[in-house]
């Protein structure tokens, strides 16, 4: 079962490994781009991570600030998409 806590933990682990940042440097409510953690290519890497980890397609239309604006928004996006696909009980 997918929970927000698990999704958030795995996402933070990915960000730390992929973008070589410390967990303490990641502000959960702040923009990952504005804080300098990622750039536009980083958004694409996050989309690929989501597709691989959660087995659903992330379209270009989905890659907006409402879905990818912060760690919290990405976690909500993943859990909402998983809910729509019936992967959350």
Buried (B, 14 or more C-beta within 10 A) or exposed (E): EBEEEEBBEBBBEBBBEBBEBEEEEBBEEBBBBEEEBBEEEBBBBBBEBBEEEBEBEBEEEBBEEEBBBBBBBBBBBBBEBBEEEEBBE
